[in-house]
Amino acid sequence: MNYYAVMAIYRFEIARTLRTIFQSVVSPVISTSLYFVVFGAAIGSRISDIDGIVYGAFIVPGLIMLSLLTQSISNASFSIFFPKFMGTIYELLSAPVSFYEIALGYVGAAATKSIVLGLIILATARLFVPFEIAHPYWMALFLVLTGVTFSLFGFVIGIWADNFEKLQLIPLLVVMPLTFLGGSFYSVDMLPPFWQKVTLFNPVLYLVSGFRWSFYEVADVSVGLSLAMISLFLCICLTLVWWIFKTGYQIKN
């Protein structure tokens, strides 16, 4: 493996984040803090405990997952779309760098940025509500798996999109609604029986549920099923990336 090439791509993307620190880090943290103020303080004071957990603390894993999903997709999709849009992607493709190394550099940088942002939001949440993490290692595992998986998904979106409108289409119209409807702000048990069954078809539910279990040992679905769903989606994204570079879809043409 050409580690120099991977690290060159990785460092370039990290440096780009540092140059846009307000947009990349400060803005998502402020937005999430507003969620804590509105949902945790204003609305949470009128909602009773959920499964014995104060509402403000209950939504912490969901808000972290919300930011993690959106930022992972956004970071990875823009990172590969911009050089494709500007035409500089061909310089990279003509270099002695394999497709695997290109994906590793871009996805690794996007996942790193998203995971660091998730940890910053986790620390920020302690300023608003007290909470404990029952299983910190499981929490870290879910955080890393989700960051890597959705960075791969964002990488696929960046390759697929041929304009800025398409770049925002799936994150805004698909991922964001699924995240809000995936138990980020409520427990599935609070829904009517019919909608409980419908929610089980929402893949984000398994991410939020497993991540919340690592905090409070409370979950809407089993932890094993959550890990299985994340692993399945990771395999699907890896397969899509392999197929894209094998066929040259939206790159060589």
Backbone as numpy.savetxt, mean C-alpha at the origin, in Angstrom:
# Nx Ny Nz CAx CAy CAz Cx Cy Cz
23.68 -11.18 -10.44 22.84 -9.98 -10.44 23.71 -8.73 -10.44
23.28 -7.73 -11.18 24.00 -6.46 -11.26 23.54 -5.56 -10.11
24.20 -5.70 -8.96 23.79 -4.95 -7.78 24.01 -3.45 -7.95
25.02 -3.08 -8.73 25.28 -1.65 -8.95 24.11 -1.00 -9.69
23.56 -1.71 -10.67 22.44 -1.16 -11.43 21.20 -1.05 -10.54
20.95 -2.09 -9.75 19.78 -2.07 -8.86 19.89 -0.92 -7.87
21.07 -0.77 -7.27 21.26 0.29 -6.29 21.23 1.67 -6.93
21.66 1.78 -8.19 21.60 3.07 -8.87 20.15 3.51 -9.06
19.31 2.58 -9.50 17.88 2.89 -9.66 17.26 3.20 -8.30
17.60 2.37 -7.32 17.05 2.53 -5.97 17.42 3.89 -5.39
18.70 4.25 -5.46 19.15 5.54 -4.90 18.55 6.72 -5.64
18.40 6.58 -6.94 17.79 7.66 -7.71 16.36 7.93 -7.26
15.59 6.86 -7.05 14.20 7.02 -6.63 14.09 7.56 -5.21
14.98 7.10 -4.33 14.98 7.62 -2.96 15.35 9.11 -2.95
16.34 9.46 -3.79 16.74 10.87 -3.87 15.60 11.74 -4.40
14.84 11.20 -5.35 13.69 11.96 -5.87 12.66 12.20 -4.78
12.48 11.24 -3.91 11.55 11.40 -2.79 12.04 12.49 -1.84
13.33 12.51 -1.56 13.88 13.52 -0.66 13.77 14.92 -1.24
13.80 15.00 -2.58 13.65 16.32 -3.20 12.21 16.81 -3.14
11.26 15.88 -3.00 9.83 16.23 -2.92 9.27 15.75 -1.58
10.00 16.03 -0.51 9.66 15.50 0.80 8.28 15.92 1.27
7.86 17.14 0.93 6.55 17.61 1.39 5.43 16.81 0.73
5.54 16.61 -0.57 4.52 15.88 -1.29 4.56 14.39 -0.95
5.74 13.84 -0.76 5.89 12.40 -0.57 5.63 11.94 0.86
5.97 12.77 1.83 5.88 12.34 3.23 4.97 13.24 4.05
5.24 14.53 4.03 4.52 15.44 4.91 3.03 15.46 4.58
2.70 15.55 3.30 1.29 15.62 2.91 0.49 14.39 3.33
0.96 13.15 3.09 0.20 11.98 3.56 0.05 11.92 5.07
1.09 12.35 5.79 1.00 12.33 7.26 -0.04 13.32 7.76
-0.08 14.51 7.15 -1.07 15.51 7.55 -2.48 15.01 7.22
-2.66 14.42 6.05 -3.97 13.91 5.65 -4.45 12.83 6.62
-3.55 11.92 6.99 -3.93 10.86 7.94 -4.22 11.44 9.31
-3.48 12.46 9.71 -3.74 13.10 11.00 -5.14 13.71 11.04
-5.59 14.25 9.91 -6.94 14.80 9.84 -7.99 13.69 10.01
-7.70 12.51 9.49 -8.60 11.37 9.70 -8.72 11.05 11.19
-7.58 11.09 11.89 -7.61 10.83 13.33 -8.44 11.88 14.07
-8.30 13.14 13.65 -9.04 14.21 14.30 -10.54 14.06 14.06
-10.92 13.80 12.80 -12.34 13.73 12.44 -12.98 12.44 12.95
-12.38 11.30 12.58 -12.98 10.02 12.93 -12.67 9.62 14.37
-11.43 9.84 14.80 -11.05 9.40 16.13 -11.62 10.26 17.23
-11.55 11.56 17.06 -11.98 12.47 18.12 -13.44 12.87 17.98
-13.81 13.44 16.84 -15.16 13.97 16.67 -16.20 12.86 16.61
-16.00 11.90 15.71 -16.99 10.82 15.55 -16.77 9.73 16.60
-15.51 9.44 16.91 -15.22 8.38 17.85 -15.79 8.60 19.24
-15.93 9.86 19.64 -16.49 10.15 20.96 -17.95 9.76 21.07
-18.61 9.56 19.92 -20.03 9.18 19.93 -20.25 7.71 19.58
-19.17 6.98 19.40 -19.26 5.56 19.07 -18.72 4.75 20.24
-19.45 3.72 20.61 -19.00 2.88 21.71 -17.81 2.03 21.25
-17.19 1.37 22.21 -16.04 0.52 21.88 -16.43 -0.57 20.89
-15.47 -0.96 20.05 -15.67 -2.04 19.10 -14.78 -3.21 19.53
-15.41 -4.31 19.90 -14.68 -5.49 20.38 -13.78 -5.15 21.55
-14.25 -4.23 22.38 -13.49 -3.84 23.56 -12.35 -2.87 23.29
-12.31 -2.30 22.09 -11.24 -1.39 21.71 -11.83 -0.01 21.48
-11.20 1.01 22.03 -11.64 2.39 21.80 -11.61 2.67 20.30
-12.64 3.36 19.81 -12.77 3.54 18.36 -11.55 4.23 17.76
-11.02 5.23 18.45 -9.85 5.93 17.92 -8.67 4.99 17.71
-8.48 4.05 18.63 -7.41 3.06 18.49 -7.78 1.99 17.46
-9.06 1.69 17.35 -9.51 0.64 16.43 -9.20 0.99 14.98
-9.27 2.28 14.63 -9.08 2.67 13.22 -7.60 2.89 12.87
-6.70 2.81 13.85 -5.29 3.03 13.57 -4.76 2.07 12.50
-4.94 0.75 12.63 -4.45 -0.15 11.57 -5.08 0.13 10.21
-6.36 0.46 10.19 -7.03 0.74 8.93 -6.48 1.98 8.25
-6.19 3.02 9.02 -5.65 4.25 8.44 -4.22 4.04 7.93
-3.43 3.27 8.67 -2.08 2.97 8.20 -2.14 2.17 6.90
-3.04 1.20 6.86 -3.19 0.39 5.65 -3.69 1.24 4.48
-4.58 2.18 4.75 -5.08 3.07 3.71 -3.94 3.86 3.08
-3.09 4.44 3.91 -1.95 5.20 3.41 -0.94 4.30 2.72
-0.73 3.11 3.27 0.25 2.19 2.70 -0.15 1.76 1.30
-1.42 1.42 1.12 -1.89 0.97 -0.19 -1.78 2.08 -1.22
-2.30 3.25 -0.88 -2.33 4.34 -1.85 -0.92 4.83 -2.19
-0.06 4.94 -1.20 1.28 5.44 -1.44 2.15 4.41 -2.17
1.97 3.13 -1.88 2.72 2.10 -2.58 2.40 2.13 -4.07
1.11 2.19 -4.39 0.70 2.24 -5.79 1.17 3.52 -6.45
1.00 4.64 -5.78 1.37 5.93 -6.35 2.88 6.02 -6.60
3.67 5.62 -5.62 5.13 5.71 -5.77 5.63 4.85 -6.92
5.18 3.60 -6.97 5.68 2.68 -7.99 5.17 3.03 -9.38
3.90 3.40 -9.48 3.33 3.68 -10.80 3.97 4.91 -11.43
4.15 5.97 -10.64 4.74 7.19 -11.19 6.22 6.98 -11.53
6.92 6.16 -10.71 8.35 5.95 -10.93 8.63 5.34 -12.30
7.81 4.39 -12.74 8.05 3.76 -14.03 7.31 4.47 -15.16
6.21 5.15 -14.84 5.46 5.83 -15.89 6.21 7.06 -16.41
6.84 7.80 -15.52 7.49 9.05 -15.93 8.62 8.81 -16.94
9.55 7.87 -16.69 10.57 7.62 -17.72 9.98 7.04 -19.00
8.89 6.29 -18.89 8.23 5.78 -20.10 7.60 6.93 -20.88
7.00 7.88 -20.15 6.36 9.03 -20.77 7.39 9.95 -21.42
8.54 10.13 -20.78 9.58 11.02 -21.29 10.47 10.35 -22.34
10.39 9.01 -22.41 11.21 8.29 -23.38 12.55 7.85 -22.86
12.90 8.19 -21.63 14.19 7.79 -21.07 14.24 6.31 -20.70
13.08 5.64 -20.72 13.03 4.21 -20.40 13.87 3.41 -21.39
14.00 3.91 -22.64 14.75 3.17 -23.65 16.25 3.16 -23.36
16.74 4.21 -22.72 18.13 4.23 -22.30 18.38 3.15 -21.26
17.41 2.97 -20.37 17.53 1.94 -19.34 17.44 0.55 -19.95
16.53 0.38 -20.91 16.35 -0.93 -21.54 17.55 -1.32 -22.39
18.27 -0.35 -22.92 19.44 -0.64 -23.74 20.69 -0.87 -22.91
20.63 -0.57 -21.63 21.77 -0.78 -20.74 21.88 -2.27 -20.38
23.06 -2.71 -19.92 23.23 -4.12 -19.52 22.57 -4.41 -18.17
21.27 -4.21 -18.13 20.48 -4.43 -16.91 19.30 -5.32 -17.27
19.09 -6.37 -16.52 17.99 -7.28 -16.82 16.66 -6.67 -16.38
15.57 -7.20 -16.92 14.25 -6.73 -16.54 13.99 -6.96 -15.06
14.51 -8.08 -14.56 14.33 -8.39 -13.14 14.98 -7.32 -12.27
16.18 -6.88 -12.66 16.90 -5.87 -11.88 16.23 -4.51 -11.95
15.65 -4.18 -13.11 14.91 -2.93 -13.24 13.71 -2.91 -12.29
12.93 -4.00 -12.31 11.75 -4.09 -11.44 12.17 -4.07 -9.97
13.26 -4.75 -9.65 13.72 -4.80 -8.25 14.10 -3.41 -7.75
14.77 -2.63 -8.60 15.17 -1.29 -8.18 13.98 -0.37 -7.96
13.06 -0.35 -8.92 11.89 0.54 -8.81 10.94 0.10 -7.69
10.63 -1.18 -7.66 9.68 -1.69 -6.65 10.30 -1.62 -5.26
11.58 -1.92 -5.15 12.25 -1.84 -3.85 12.22 -0.43 -3.28
12.46 0.56 -4.14 12.43 1.95 -3.68 11.02 2.37 -3.27
10.03 1.99 -4.09 8.64 2.34 -3.78 8.19 1.69 -2.48
8.54 0.41 -2.29 8.15 -0.29 -1.06 8.83 0.32 0.16
10.09 0.69 0.01 10.81 1.31 1.13 10.15 2.61 1.55
9.83 3.45 0.57 9.18 4.73 0.89 7.84 4.51 1.57
7.06 3.55 1.10 5.73 3.30 1.67 5.83 2.75 3.08
6.77 1.84 3.30 6.93 1.25 4.63 7.39 2.29 5.64
8.36 3.13 5.23 8.82 4.21 6.13 7.68 5.16 6.45
6.87 5.48 5.43 5.72 6.35 5.66 4.73 5.70 6.62
4.49 4.39 6.46 3.60 3.69 7.39 4.11 3.75 8.82
5.42 3.62 9.01 5.99 3.69 10.36 5.87 5.10 10.93
6.03 6.11 10.07 5.87 7.50 10.54 4.43 7.75 10.98
3.47 7.25 10.20 2.06 7.41 10.56 1.76 6.64 11.85
2.38 5.48 12.02 2.20 4.71 13.26 2.68 5.51 14.46
3.84 6.16 14.32 4.35 6.98 15.41 3.47 8.20 15.64
2.96 8.79 14.54 2.09 9.96 14.67 0.79 9.61 15.37
0.29 8.40 15.14 -0.97 7.98 15.75 -0.90 7.97 17.27
0.31 7.73 17.81 0.45 7.73 19.27 0.21 9.10 19.87
0.30 10.14 19.05 0.02 11.50 19.55 -1.47 11.72 19.74
-2.30 10.90 19.10 -3.75 11.09 19.15 -4.45 10.07 20.04
-4.03 8.82 19.97 -4.69 7.76 20.76 -3.65 6.81 21.31
-3.87 6.29 22.54 -2.97 5.27 23.07 -3.34 3.90 22.52
-2.37 3.10 22.18 -2.62 1.74 21.70 -1.38 0.90 21.92
-1.57 -0.40 21.88 -0.47 -1.34 22.03 -0.44 -2.27 20.83
0.74 -2.79 20.52 0.90 -3.74 19.42 1.17 -5.10 20.03
0.19 -6.00 19.93 0.30 -7.31 20.57 1.37 -8.17 19.91
1.49 -8.07 18.59 2.44 -8.92 17.85 3.26 -8.04 16.90
4.30 -7.39 17.39 5.06 -6.45 16.53 5.71 -7.12 15.32
6.15 -8.37 15.48 6.79 -9.04 14.33 5.77 -9.36 13.24
4.58 -9.77 13.64 3.52 -10.00 12.66 3.11 -8.68 12.01
3.09 -7.62 12.81 2.75 -6.32 12.26 3.77 -5.91 11.19
5.05 -6.12 11.48 6.10 -5.80 10.52 5.98 -6.66 9.26
5.63 -7.94 9.44 5.47 -8.83 8.29 4.34 -8.37 7.38
3.18 -8.05 7.96 2.05 -7.56 7.17 2.41 -6.24 6.49
3.15 -5.39 7.19 3.53 -4.09 6.64 4.43 -4.26 5.41
5.42 -5.13 5.53 6.36 -5.35 4.43 5.69 -6.05 3.26
4.93 -7.11 3.55 4.25 -7.85 2.48 3.30 -6.95 1.69
2.53 -6.14 2.42 1.58 -5.26 1.75 2.30 -4.19 0.94
3.36 -3.61 1.51 4.11 -2.59 0.80 4.72 -3.13 -0.49
5.33 -4.30 -0.43 5.95 -4.90 -1.62 4.90 -5.29 -2.64
3.82 -5.92 -2.18 2.78 -6.40 -3.10 2.14 -5.26 -3.87
1.76 -4.20 -3.18 1.07 -3.11 -3.86 2.04 -2.19 -4.59
3.32 -2.23 -4.26 4.30 -1.55 -5.09 4.43 -2.27 -6.42
4.41 -3.60 -6.39 4.39 -4.37 -7.63 3.14 -4.06 -8.45
2.00 -3.96 -7.75 0.74 -3.64 -8.43 0.82 -2.25 -9.06
1.39 -1.30 -8.33 1.56 0.04 -8.88 2.52 0.05 -10.06
3.54 -0.77 -10.02 4.47 -0.91 -11.14 3.74 -1.38 -12.39
2.85 -2.35 -12.21 2.04 -2.85 -13.34 1.15 -1.74 -13.88
0.53 -0.97 -13.00 -0.33 0.14 -13.44 0.48 1.17 -14.21
1.70 1.47 -13.73 2.54 2.44 -14.41 2.93 1.98 -15.82
3.13 0.69 -15.99 3.43 0.16 -17.32 2.19 0.21 -18.21
1.05 -0.15 -17.63 -0.21 -0.21 -18.39 -0.69 1.16 -18.83
-0.54 2.16 -17.98 -1.07 3.50 -18.27 -0.27 4.16 -19.39
-0.98 4.79 -20.31 -0.33 5.54 -21.38 -0.61 7.04 -21.29
-1.30 7.45 -20.20 -1.50 8.88 -19.94 -1.74 9.07 -18.45
-1.71 10.31 -18.01 -1.85 10.59 -16.58 -3.24 10.25 -16.05
-4.24 10.30 -16.90 -5.60 9.96 -16.47 -5.69 8.49 -16.09
-5.12 7.63 -16.93 -5.14 6.20 -16.62 -4.30 5.89 -15.38
-3.26 6.69 -15.18 -2.39 6.46 -14.03 -3.14 6.59 -12.71
-4.15 7.47 -12.68 -4.93 7.70 -11.46 -6.25 6.94 -11.44
-6.58 6.29 -12.55 -7.89 5.66 -12.67 -8.12 4.56 -11.65
-7.25 3.57 -11.61 -7.43 2.43 -10.71 -7.25 2.82 -9.25
-6.21 3.60 -8.88 -6.09 4.00 -7.47 -7.30 4.76 -6.93
-7.86 5.66 -7.74 -8.96 6.50 -7.25 -10.31 5.80 -7.33
-10.57 5.06 -8.40 -11.89 4.49 -8.63 -12.02 3.05 -8.15
-10.90 2.38 -7.88 -10.97 0.98 -7.46 -10.36 0.78 -6.07
-9.09 1.12 -5.92 -8.39 0.83 -4.67 -8.93 1.64 -3.50
-9.15 2.94 -3.70 -9.63 3.78 -2.61 -11.01 3.34 -2.10
-12.01 3.13 -2.98 -13.31 2.64 -2.47 -13.20 1.29 -1.78
-12.40 0.38 -2.32 -12.25 -0.93 -1.69 -11.63 -0.81 -0.31
-10.72 0.15 -0.14 -10.10 0.34 1.17 -11.10 0.87 2.18
-11.91 1.85 1.78 -12.92 2.39 2.70 -13.98 1.34 3.04
-14.28 0.46 2.09 -15.30 -0.56 2.31 -14.71 -1.88 2.80
-13.43 -1.87 3.16 -12.76 -3.09 3.58 -12.57 -3.21 5.08
-13.35 -2.49 5.85 -13.25 -2.59 7.31 -12.21 -1.69 7.93
-11.79 -0.66 7.22 -10.79 0.25 7.78 -11.34 1.04 8.96
-12.63 1.41 8.88 -13.24 2.25 9.92 -14.34 1.54 10.71
-14.52 0.27 10.47 -15.59 -0.46 11.17 -15.27 -1.95 11.17
-16.01 -2.67 11.99 -15.91 -4.13 11.99 -16.98 -4.70 11.08
-16.64 -5.76 10.37 -17.60 -6.38 9.45 -18.83 -6.87 10.20
-18.68 -7.24 11.47 -19.81 -7.73 12.26 -20.88 -6.66 12.45
-20.54 -5.40 12.23 -21.51 -4.31 12.37 -22.45 -4.21 11.17
-22.11 -4.91 10.09 -22.92 -4.84 8.87 -24.06 -5.84 8.91
-25.13 -5.61 8.13 -26.19 -6.62 7.99 -25.62 -7.91 7.39
-26.24 -9.05 7.63 -25.71 -10.34 7.15 -25.40 -10.37 5.66
-26.27 -9.77 4.83 -26.04 -9.79 3.39 -24.74 -9.08 3.03
-24.53 -7.89 3.61 -23.34 -7.11 3.29 -22.09 -7.70 3.91
-22.24 -8.47 4.98 -21.09 -9.18 5.51 -20.55 -10.17 4.49
-21.45 -10.86 3.81 -21.03 -11.82 2.79 -20.44 -11.12 1.58
-21.03 -9.98 1.21 -20.50 -9.23 0.07 -19.10 -8.72 0.37
-18.87 -8.26 1.60 -17.57 -7.72 1.98 -16.46 -8.75 1.90
-16.80 -10.03 2.05 -15.80 -11.09 1.98 -15.15 -11.18 0.60
-15.79 -10.58 -0.41 -15.21 -10.58 -1.76 -14.27 -9.39 -1.97
-14.14 -8.55 -0.96 -13.25 -7.40 -1.03 -11.86 -7.83 -0.56
-10.86 -7.85 -1.44 -9.52 -8.32 -1.04 -8.87 -7.46 0.03
-9.22 -6.18 0.09 -8.60 -5.29 1.07 -9.01 -5.68 2.49
-10.18 -6.29 2.63 -10.64 -6.72 3.96 -9.60 -7.62 4.62
-9.00 -8.52 3.87 -8.06 -9.48 4.43 -6.76 -8.79 4.85
-6.38 -7.74 4.14 -5.19 -6.99 4.53 -5.41 -6.24 5.83
-6.53 -5.52 5.89 -6.84 -4.73 7.08 -7.07 -5.64 8.28
-7.78 -6.74 8.07 -8.10 -7.65 9.17 -6.84 -8.26 9.77
-5.94 -8.75 8.91 -4.71 -9.34 9.41 -3.83 -8.32 10.11
-3.77 -7.12 9.56 -2.96 -6.07 10.17 -3.54 -5.65 11.52
-4.86 -5.57 11.62 -5.49 -5.21 12.89 -5.27 -6.30 13.94
-5.28 -7.56 13.51 -5.04 -8.65 14.46 -3.67 -8.52 15.11
-2.67 -8.07 14.35 -1.33 -7.94 14.91 -1.28 -6.88 16.00
-2.26 -5.97 16.01 -2.33 -4.94 17.05 -3.11 -5.44 18.27
-4.33 -5.92 18.03 -5.27 -6.15 19.13 -5.76 -7.60 19.24
-5.26 -8.49 18.38 -5.71 -9.89 18.34 -7.20 -9.98 18.05
-7.70 -9.03 17.27 -9.09 -8.99 16.84 -9.09 -8.96 15.32
-9.86 -9.85 14.69 -9.86 -9.92 13.24 -11.23 -10.33 12.73
-11.57 -9.84 11.54 -12.83 -10.22 10.90 -12.72 -11.56 10.19
-11.52 -11.92 9.76 -11.26 -13.22 9.15 -9.99 -13.78 9.79
-9.73 -15.05 9.59 -8.57 -15.68 10.23 -7.27 -15.10 9.69
-6.25 -15.12 10.54 -4.96 -14.58 10.16 -4.34 -15.40 9.04
-4.51 -16.71 9.10 -3.98 -17.57 8.05 -4.57 -17.24 6.69
-5.86 -16.97 6.66 -6.52 -16.60 5.41 -6.01 -15.25 4.91
-5.76 -14.32 5.83 -5.23 -13.01 5.44 -3.86 -13.16 4.79
-2.98 -13.96 5.39 -1.66 -14.19 4.82 -1.75 -14.88 3.47
-2.68 -15.83 3.35 -2.85 -16.55 2.09 -3.29 -15.60 0.98
-4.20 -14.67 1.29 -4.69 -13.73 0.28 -3.58 -12.77 -0.15
-2.78 -12.29 0.81 -1.67 -11.40 0.46 -0.67 -12.14 -0.42
-0.36 -13.38 -0.05 0.60 -14.17 -0.82 0.08 -14.44 -2.23
-1.22 -14.71 -2.34 -1.82 -14.95 -3.65 -1.72 -13.72 -4.54
-2.05 -12.56 -3.99 -1.99 -11.32 -4.77 -0.55 -10.99 -5.14
0.40 -11.30 -4.24 1.81 -11.09 -4.53 2.25 -11.94 -5.71
1.82 -13.19 -5.72 2.17 -14.10 -6.83 1.56 -13.61 -8.14
0.33 -13.10 -8.08 -0.32 -12.58 -9.29 0.45 -11.39 -9.83
0.86 -10.48 -8.95 1.61 -9.29 -9.38 2.97 -9.67 -9.96
3.64 -10.64 -9.33 4.93 -11.09 -9.85 4.77 -11.70 -11.24
3.70 -12.46 -11.42 3.44 -13.07 -12.72 3.18 -12.01 -13.78
2.42 -10.98 -13.42 2.13 -9.90 -14.36 3.39 -9.15 -14.76
4.26 -8.87 -13.79 5.51 -8.17 -14.09 6.38 -9.03 -15.00
6.47 -10.33 -14.72 7.24 -11.24 -15.58 6.69 -11.25 -17.00
5.37 -11.30 -17.13 4.75 -11.33 -18.45 4.98 -10.02 -19.21
4.92 -8.90 -18.50 5.13 -7.60 -19.14 6.52 -7.51 -19.76
7.53 -7.90 -18.99 8.89 -7.80 -19.52 9.20 -8.89 -20.54
8.54 -10.02 -20.43 8.75 -11.09 -21.41 8.18 -10.70 -22.77
7.02 -10.06 -22.77 6.35 -9.69 -24.03 6.68 -8.27 -24.47
7.20 -7.45 -23.56 7.48 -6.06 -23.90 6.22 -5.21 -23.97
5.19 -5.64 -23.28 3.90 -4.93 -23.31 4.06 -3.49 -22.85
3.63 -2.55 -23.70 3.65 -1.11 -23.41 5.05 -0.56 -23.14
6.06 -1.34 -23.49 7.44 -0.85 -23.29 8.18 -0.81 -24.61
8.32 -1.97 -25.24 9.09 -2.05 -26.47 8.34 -1.46 -27.68
7.02 -1.34 -27.52 6.27 -0.78 -28.65 5.98 0.70 -28.40
